[in-house]
Amino acid sequence: MEPSVRYATTSDGVSIAYQVEGEGPPMLAGSQLFESFSVGHLIPKWEAMYQTYSSGRTVIRYDPRGIGLSQREVDDVSVEGGCRDLEAVVDASGFETLSLICAGMNVLPGVLYASRHHDRVARLALNNGFVRTLDLMPESALRAMADLARSSWRAAARTFSPGGSVEETDAWADAMVASTSGEHVARTLLALIDVNATSVLADITCPTLVLHYLENPSVPVKCGQDVASGISGARFVGIRATSREDRMKGILAAHEPFLPKATGGIKAADSASLRTILFTDIVGHTEMMQRLGDTRGRDVLREHERITRETLKAHGGAEVKTMGDGFMASFASVTKAMDCAIALQRAFATHTESMPEPLHVRVGLNAGEPIEEDGDLFGATVILASRIAARADAGEILVPETVRGLLSGKGFVFGDRGEFVPKGFDEGVRVWDVRWQA
C-alpha cells in the first residue's frame, strides 16, 4: 500500500502536502520543482535513491508551497515562506529531532530553518546549493530566466535539469511541468534576486555535510564552498560525475555514513538520540538567599538565569528545565556542550569581578542516550550527569571518562579527579576536571 499523503498548515495558512514512510531515525527531504509523491516513474533513478534512504530510516517527503500536491496558489513565494513550510512539516511529523536534506533552491530555506531551530535539526545535508543568489547568476540572467518560465515553461524546465542524457533531461522537464506552473517559478526566481543568507550560516550548530556537483556549471563550485566555510565544522564533498546515475551514487556514498539509520531493527546511536547532558548549580544558593532576602536574592537569580539562557542559546543548547538554583540542558554535540560549559564559567567569573554579589556555579556533563518523555529527559545518563555536577566545586566543570574520550584531540585540558561511586550506581566512575582557565 502506498503511504498516504498528509497535510500540514503553515503559520501563514498554506496547505503543505507531506508523506511519511519507513522506520528508523527520521530524515526530512523536500522536492525542488517537482512533486514528491506520484511523478517518480518519470525520474526512476531519483526515486530509487529515496528507496535507498528509506532502508533503516523514516523518510519524510514534502512538496513546498506552489509545488505538486501542496497549495498551488500562494501569495508569498519568498525564502521565509519556504522556511514556514519546513516548520509546519517538522511540527506535524511528530518527531522532536530529525536529519534535514535540502538541495538546490531548497538550501536557502533549509539553512534558515537550521539556524533558528537548533533543537530540531540533528544533522544537515546540503546538496548543490547557494545562499547568495547573485553568486549563482547576475540579476539580468535571473530576470531572463523568469521571462522564459512565463513564456515557455517547458523550455525553462529543461535548463533546471541537473545534467544527463537528452531523455533524462526531457523526463525531468516533464516532471516539473506536471508539478508547477511557469508563473510560480518566475515569481520564485524574482523573489530570490536580493536574497543573501550568508550571515545565518554561523548560527547553524548541527553536524553539516555540503555536497556539490563539480561538473554542473549552473551552480558554481564556489557557491558550495562558501556555504561550507560559513558553517562551523561543516564538511565539503565535491562529486565528480558526468552522468546522473554516477551523481546519485556519489550522493548516496556521502550520505549513507552521515545520516543515522537503524541496523538490524535497532536504532543506531546518532545525534538525535546520543545527547550530552549539562547540569549547573549555584554554589551557596541557600546561604545567599538567607543573607540577601527574597527580593535581592531573586534579582541575583534572575541575572544567573539571563547569563545561562543567553549562553545556552549561543552554543545550540536546549534548556530542559530549571531548578531555581540551576539548569539542565541537552546538546546534540559534545563539543558544543563543552564550549558552552566553559563559556558559562567565564561569564560567571566576569560577572563576579564586576558585581557586588558573586555568582559561583558548578557544572557537570555526561553523554549517553536518555529517555525522552513529555519534553523532559530521564534515565541513567541524566542521573549520572547530576551526580557529577554535585561533586564539582565552585567554578569547576567535571566530566566522566566517556566524555573526556569523546573530546580527545579537541584541544581541551583535563585534570584527573579520581574515581567515586555515585549514589544509586554499583560501579565507580572516574571524573576529570576541565582546566577552562587554560
N, C-alpha and C positions, 0 to 999 in steps of 0.2 A: 504494500500500500504506500502511495506517495505521501510524504509528510504534508500536513495541511498548512495552508498559508494563514498566518495570523496578522492582526493589525494593531499597531500602536499609534497613539495620538501625541503629536509634539506639543510643546508649550505654546506654539502659535496656531494650533488647531489643524495641522496637516496629518492625514492618514498615511502611515508608512507600513508597507507590507514586509513581513519577515517570516522566516521558516527555521525550525529547529530540528536537526536530525543527528543521529549518532549518540555515543555515550563516551564519557571521559571528561578530561579538563576542557572547559569551554573556550572556543575561539570565535570571533565575530569578523565577518568579511562582507563588505558591500560591493555591489556591482559598480561599473563605471557608467556606461551609456547603454547597457542592455539589461533586459530583465533577468533576474536571478533564477527563476523557477521553471519556466517552460520553453526556453529557447536553447537549452543545452544541446539539442540534436543538431543545431546549426554550427555549434563550436564544440565538437566532441572532445577535443584534446583539453580544452579548458574545463569541461565538465568532468573529465577523467581525473584531472588534478584535484578537484574538490572531493571526488570519491576517495582519493588517497588521504586527503586531510581528515575525512570522517572516520577513518580507521583508528580507533583508540581515542577519539575526541568527540565532543559535542560541537557541531558546526552550526553557527547561526548566520544565515544569509539574509540580506535585506536589499530592497530597492530604494535608493534615495528619492526624495521628492521630485516629481515630474518624470519619473522613470518607471517603466514596467507596470506592475500592479499597484504601486503606490499612487497617491493622488496626483493626477496629471496637471490640472490647472492650479497653479500656485502663484502667489504674488512675489514671495521672497525666494530668490534663487541664489542668495549670497552664500559665502562660506559659513557665516553664522547660522544660516538656515540649515546647512549640511551638518553642523555641529549639533543642532537641536534634533535632527533625525537620529544621530547616534545616541544622544541622551535618552530619547524615547525608547529606542530598541533595547539598549542595555537595561534600562529600568524594567521594561516589560518582560525581558528574558528571565528574570528571577535570579540571575547569578550576581553575586556580590563583586567578584573579580573575574576577569577573563583576558585572554590574549586578543589583540586587535591587529587585523591585517588591512592595510589601505594601499591602494595603487592609483597611479596617475593623478587625476584631479581630486580623487578622494583623500589624497595625502594631506591636503590643506585642512579639511575639517577634522581629519584624524589627529594631526598634531595639536590642533586647537583643543580637542576633547582631552587628549592625554595630558596636556599642560594644565588643565583645570581639574581633572578628576584622578589624582594620584592614587586614590584608594580603590579605583575601579579597574584600572589597566595594569595587569600583571606583566605583560610583555607586549612590545610594539614592533611590528614588522612593516616596513615602508618600501614599496616597490616602484621604481621608475617615476619618482615624484619630484615636486618642486615646492618651494614656499614663497618665492617671489616671482610673480607671473612674467614680469618683463625680462627676467633671466631666461625665460623659455622662448620668447619671441617678442619683437618690438610691437608697440601698440598698433601700428599700421597693419601689420600682418594679422594681429588678433581681430581687428575690425574687418579685414578682408575675409577671414575665415568665418566670422559671424554672418557676413553678407552671403557667402557661399552656402552656409547652412540654411539660410532663409530661402534662397533661390533654387538650390538643388541639394536637398538634404542627403540623398544617397551618394552624390559625388563627394560631398564633405565627409560623409561617414567613412568612405574608403581611406581618406587621409588619416583617420583616427586609428586604423588598424596597426597593431604593433609588428608589422612585417609578416613574411611568409609567402606562400605561393599566391598566384592570382586567384585560385579557387578559394583559398583560405581568407584572403582579403575580401572577396565578394561575400563569403559567408558571414564574416564579421560585420560587414556593412548591412547585410540583410537583417542580422540580429538587432542592430542599433535602430534601423528604420522601423522595425516592428515594435520597438520598445519605447520610443520617444519621438518628439517632433523636432524638426529643424528650428522652429521658432524658440522652443525651450532651450535648445543647445546654444542658439545665438544669444539669447538673454543671459545664459550662464557665462558664456565667454566674455561678454561685455562687462558683466559684474566682476570679473577677475582682473580687469585692467590695472586697478590701483592696489591690488592685494599684495601685501608683504608681511608674512607671518614669521620672519626671521627671529624677531625678538622673543617669541614664545618658546622657541626650541630650548632655551636654557632652563625653562620651568619643567621640562619633562624629566622624570626621575626613574622611570622603569627601565629595565634592560631593553635595548633597542637594536634592531638589525635593519640596515639600509641596503637594499639591493638595487642595482642599476644595470640596464641593458647597454653594454658598451657599443653594440652595433646598431643602435637605434638613434639616428641623428635628430629625430624630432624632439627629444628631450636631452639636452647636452649633459655630458657626464658631470660637469661642474655643478649642475643643479643637485644631483645626488650627493656629491662630495660636500657641498655646502650644508645640506640637511644633516649629514653625519657629523660634521665638525661642530655644529651648533648644539648637539645633544651630548651631555656628559657621558662618556663611556660607550657611546654608540659604535657599532662595528659596521664597516662598509665592505660590501662584497660586489665586485663587478662581474657580470655574467657575459661571457664572450661566446655568443652563439648566433648564427645567421638564420637558422630555421626555428619555427615556432615550437616544434617538438623538443629540440635541444634546449630552448629557452625554458620551457616548462620543467624539463629535467633539472636544469640549473636552479630554478626556484625551489623545487622540492628538496634538492640536495642541501640547500642552505636552510630551509625552513624546518625540515624534519627533526634535526637535533636541537633546534632553537625553541620550537613550540612544544609545550608539555603534552604528553599523551599517556594513556593508560596502557600498561603492558600486562598481559595475562589476566585481564579482568580486574587488576588492582591499580588504582590511580597512582601514577608516578608522583614522587615528591617534586613539586615545582614551586614557582614563586607565588602561585595562587593558594598553596597550602603550606609551604615551608615559610614560616614567618619568624622575624626577630621581635621579641617582646622586650619592651623597655619599661622599667619602673623607676619613678622618682619619689623622694620622700624628704620633707623638710626636717632637718635635724633640730631638735629642741623646740618643736612646734608647741607643745603643751605649756612649757615654761614661758615661751614668748607671749602666748595668749593671756596667761595669768599676769604677766608683767605689764603688758600694754592695755589690757582690757579689750572688750569685744570690738569696739568701733575702730580703734587704732590698729588692733591686730588684724581686723578684716581688711584694712587698707593695705597692709603688708601682704596678706594672702592674695589680694587682687593683683598686686604687682607680680607676685610669683606666677599667677595664672596667665597674665599677659605675656611674660617672658617665655614661659613654657609653650604656650599655644603658637606664638609667633615663630619660635624655633622649630617646633614640630612641622608647621606648615612649610617653612623654608627648606626642610630636608625630606619632604614627602612622607612624613609620619602621620598615621591615622590615630586620633585620640579615641581610645576605647571607653575610658571613664576617668573621672577624677574622684579622689577620696578626701577632698578638703585640703589635706596637707601633702598631697602627692598625686601623680598621674600614672595611668597605664596606657601605653601606646603600642602600636603594631607597625612593622615595616616589612615591605616586600624584599628589601635589600639589607643584608647585614652590614655592608659598608656604610650605607646611608644612616642606619641606626647608630653606628659608632660615631660617624661625623656629627650626628645630632647630639649624642651624649656629650661629646667634647664641647660642642658649641654651647650647650646648656651650662656646663660648668664654667666656661669662660664668661658667659653672660652674667651668671650669678656672682662670679668673682668681681667683675666690673661694677655691678650693682652695689656690692658690699663696700667697695672702695669709695663710692660717691654718695651713699645714702646713710642716714643716721642709724637705721635698723638693718643689721646684716641678714642675708639670706644664705644659709649653708644647706646644700642639698646633697643627698647620697643618690647614686644611680646604679642600677643593676640590669644586666641584659642576659637573655637566653634565646636560643634558636631551636625551633622544632615545629611540630605540626599540631597546634592547639585545636580544640573543638570549638566550632563557632555555633552560637545559638542566640537568636534574637538580638543581634548586634553586639553580643559580649563574647569573650573568649575564655575557655576553661581548659582544664587538664594539667598534666604533669609539667608541660613546658611553661605554663603560666605560673604555677605554684613555685617551681624552682627559680624562675626569674625574680619573684617576690622575695623568696628566702635569701637569694644572693644580694639583692638590694638592701635588705635589712642588715646584712653583715658588713656593709660598707660604712666607712666613716665619713664625716663631713668633707665635701669636695672630692670624694672618690668615685671612681667608676670601676665596678667589679664585673668580671665575665668568667664563665666556666671554660674548661679546656676546649669544648666543642666550638665555641665562638672564637676563641683565640686561633684555633686551627683554620676556621673559615676566613680569618683575616690575615693569614700568613702571607707575607710578601707585600702587604698593602701599606707598609710604612709606619704602622703603629708600634709603640714601645710598651712592653708589658713587664710587670714585676711579679714574681711568684709569691702568692699569699698563703700557700699551703692548702691542706685538704680539711674539709669539715663534713659532717653528716647532717644534712638539712632535716629539720623536723618533718616526719612523715615519709622519709626515704630510708631505704635499707642500706644503701651504699654511699660511701664518701664521694665528695665532689671536689676536685682541685679548682681553685679560683685564682684569677690573676687581676692585679690592678693595672689600669691603663695610665701610663705616665703622660697625661694630656698636656702638662706644662711644657713638655719637651717638643 
